[in-house]
């Protein structure tokens, strides 16, 4: 008897019972008393099992299902901390992740998130799996290893750990050269309500993808899409919460003087302005924020209250933003009159 021989082997049907995918690891087979030689014999050509990936075995001779491929990739990439044993779906330890240090990303993850513009899982030759950068793994078979210095928190709505949409989108775009496909994915991410444009651009920037012309073009379309949706929400908030009508999309200018900047909404009688903060994190973000700050300081010196609203706040808490605006409008009666400015259509 060796140290690898279990004292009380468990029956093999435990590995695939209860509706679980019929895929497991060679380490777990050994824990059930199946030796490496026996596993190799079962996985011979024409045998009842198949080796899908190094250390991962399919417990039937037919083609794997999409679910089995997902679990196989995760089993290959995941590793139980401190044991050196690959994880299993639905691990037995309470509150422990089923697949620590591994999650589905890229096109497969977007499909799991419900994207309609991504290929169905059976048509994907490879499945991207995200792992920490120090892990010593290589891409092989249907598993493509994607490394990251910081692992995001996975989502588990689909039954397997999946990268958040913005991260999965960046990993997918990194492998795509077709501008139309990239634009389609980014647009669906925003139109479908999967994530905010700023979150997408942040991930693209961190992945150093904003130097690729076809990605930059797609991002410009994405930001335009995001701004249009934010403007629609701003119009709807003013109407639904009974705020007085402002003048929309105007430029301010001192009479005979310099241009003061453009605003999304302005209440001249109360000298209250709204600007949608649709900044996206790019390399020049600090410079853009400095420009925002200078503009705000200049307007406030003239007695104009500037309220910045983000698209996310308009989407998630419009009533709160309406209250902020209403308070600013009411407070105008207690302020010194603002300087006279010219209001021009933009």
N, C-alpha and C positions, 0 to 999 in steps of 0.2 A: 504493500500500500504506500502511495506517495502522498505528499502534502496536498496534491490537487484532487485526490480521490475523496468524494463526499462520504460522510458516515451513513447518511440515509437518503439515497437518491429519491427524487420525486418523479412521478410519471410525466412523460412528455406531453400528454394532452393538456396538462396545466399551462403549457406555454402558449397555446393558441385557443384555449377555451374562453367561454364567456363573451364571444363576439369580438375578441381582440384580433388585430391583424396577425396573420400567420407568418410572422417574421421575428427573428430573435438573433442573439449574438452567440458566437462560439464560446464566450466566457460563461454565458448563462447555461448553455448546453453542458459545459463541463460541471457546473454546479448541480446539474440534474443527473450526473453520472455518465454522460456521453463523452467518450474520449475523442481526442483530435482525430485519431485513425478512423473511428466509427463515423465521425462527421464527414471526413473526406470520402468514405465509402458511400455514404448516403447521397453525397453531392456529385458522385461520378456522372458521366454522360449517360442520360437515360434513367438516372436514379430518381428517387422520390423527392429529394431536396435540391436546392440550387444555392450557390454562393453568389449573392447579389453584389456585395462589396466586401472588401477585406474585413474579416471578422463578423460579417452579417450574413445570415442564412435564411432563405425562404423555405418554409416547411411544406411546400407542395410543388409539383412539377410544372404547372402552368405558368403563364405570364403573370407578373405581379400586378395587383390593382394600384390605382393612383395612391390610395391610402397606404398600401404596403410600401410603395416607393418612398413616400414622405417619411414614414417611420424608419425605413432602412437608412436613408440619408442621415436622419437625426441620430440613429444608433451609431452609425459610423463616426459622426462628428462629436457626439456628446461623451462625457466621461464623468463618472462619479468621483467627486472630490475625495482624494486621499485613498482610494481603493484601486485605481487603475482599471476598473471594470466599467464597460459601457453601460449607460443607463437604459432602462426599459420603460415602455409607455405605462403611465399610471403607477409610478413607483410606490413602493409599500411604505416608505417613511412619511409620516404626517407632515404636511406643509412643504415637502421637498419638491422642487421642480422635476418633472418627468425627464427632462433633457437638459441638465445644467450645462451652461456655456455653449449652447447651440440653439439656433432658431432658423426657420425657413425665411428666406428673403428673396429679393429680385422678382422676376415675373411670376414664379409660383406663388409667392406671398401675395402679390397683387390679385391674382386669380382667387386666392382664398379670401381676400378682403372683398370680393364681389365685383371686381372690375370686369366690364364687358369687352374692353378692347385688348385684353391679354389672351393668349392662347389657352385652351383647356389643358388641364394637367396631363392627360394621356399623350398630348402632342409634344410635350416638352422633352427633349432628349436629355437635358440635364436639369437638376434642381439645385438652386443656390442655397447654401447653408452658411450662416454667419457665425463666426467663432472668434474668440479673443486672439489678438495678434501673436502672442507667444506660443500658441498651440502648434505642435509639430504634426501637421496633417498635409496631405497633398490631394489635389483633385483627382478623382478616378471614377470610372464608370459613369453612373448618373449623378454623382455628387460633385458639385463645383464649390470649392472652399472660398469663402469671402472673409477676409480678416478685418478686424477693427480694433483700434486702441481702447475703445470704451463700448461695452455692450449696452444697447438700449434695453428697456424693460419690455419683454415680449408680451404679446396679446394671445389669449388662449381661446377665443370665441369659436375657433374652428376645430378644437380638439387637439391641435398641435401648437407648439410655440411659434408665433409668427412675428416678424419684425413690424414695427409701426409703419404705416403707409409711407410717410415721408422718407424713412430710411430704405424701405424696400424699393421705392421709386428711384432713389439715387443709385442703388446697386443695379437695378435694371437698366437705367440710362447709361451707366458706365460700360455696358456691353453692346449698346445699340449705336449704329452709325447712320440710320435712316432718320432724316429730320422729321418726316411726316409721322412716323411712329412715336418719336419722342414727344412731339407736340400733342399728339392724340392722348398719350398717357398723362401728360401734365394737365391737359385741359380736363380730362375726366376726373382727375384727382380733385380739382376745384369744383367743377360743376356737380359732381356726384356728392359733394359735401364730405369727402373723405378726410381732407385736411386743408389748412390755410395755405395760401401762396407763400407766405413768409417762412413757414416750416419747410416747405419743399426747397426753396431757394437756399435756406440755411444748410440743409443736407447736401445739396449740390455744391455749394461753396466749400463745405468741409471736405467733400470728396474731390475737390479741385477739378470740377467738371465745367466751371464757368469760363474756361479758356477755349472751349470747343465752340466754333461758330454756330453749328446747328443746335447746340444746347442753349446758347445765348439767345438765338432767335426764338426758340420755344419758350424760354423764360420771359422774354418780352411779351409774347402772346399771353402767357399765364398771368403776368402782373396786370395786363390790360383787362383780362377776364375777371381777376379778383377785384380790381377797382370798380368795374361796372357793377358787379354784384354788391359791393359795399355801398355804392351810390344808390342803388335800388333800395337797399335796407334803410339807408338814411332817409330817403323820401318817405318810405313806409312808416318809419318811426315818428317823423314829424306829423304825419297825417293821423296815425292811429292813436297817438297819445295827446292829441289836441293842442299841439304847440302852434303858435302863430306862424304864418307863412313867412319864410325868409326870401331873400333874393338868392337865386342859385347860381353857382359857378361864375363868380365875378372876380375882377381884378380891382385892387385898391391903389390909388395914386394920390399923392398930395397935390393940391391945386398948383399947377405950374411947377411942380417939384418931381421928385423921383418916384419910381414905381415901387410899391410896397409889397406886392406879392399877390398870388391868387388864392382864393378861398372857395371851399365847396358850398358853404352857406353863410349868409350874413344878414343880421337883423340891424339895419341902419339906426332905427330909433333907439335901440338899447345898446348899440355898439358892441354886439356879441358876434363872434365869428366861430365857425366850425371848420376844422381841417381834418380830413381823413388821413390817419397815419398809416400809409401803405408802404412804408419803407421795407425793403427786403435786405437781409444781411448779405452784403457783397463786400468786395475789397475796399470800396470807397464809402462804406457806411458811416465812418466817423466824420468824414467831410460833409456828408449829407445831413447828419444830425446837427452838426455845427451850423449849417445853413438854416435848418428848422429853428434852432435856438435863437439865432440872430434875428430872424424874421419875427418870432414871437416877442422878443424883448423890444424890438422897434415898435410893434403894434401896441404893446401894453404901455409903453411910454406915451403913446398918443391917446391912452385911455380906452383902448379896445381890448376886450376880454377874448382870449383865444382858447377854445376848447378843442383838444385833440382827442379823436375817437379812433380806436383800432377796428378793423373789420371783425375781429373775433368778438369784441365786446358788443358790437352791433348785432352779431348773430346770437350770442349766448345770453346777453342781459340787456335787451333794448329798453326795458322799462327803467332800469337803473340809469342808463345814459340819458333817457328823456328827463329824468328827475334832475340830473346834473345840469342839463341845458335850461330847464325851467327855473332852477335856482339862480343860475347866472343871469337869466333875463330879468327875474324879479329884483335881483340885487343891483341892477343898473340904476334904479331910482335913488339909491343911496350913494352913488358915486358922482364925482365931478363930471360935468359934460365932457365928452370926448372931443378931440380935435376934429375939424371938418376934413373929410376925405372924399375924393371922387370915387364913385362906384361905377365900374364899366363892365359890360358883358364880356365874358371870356370866350 
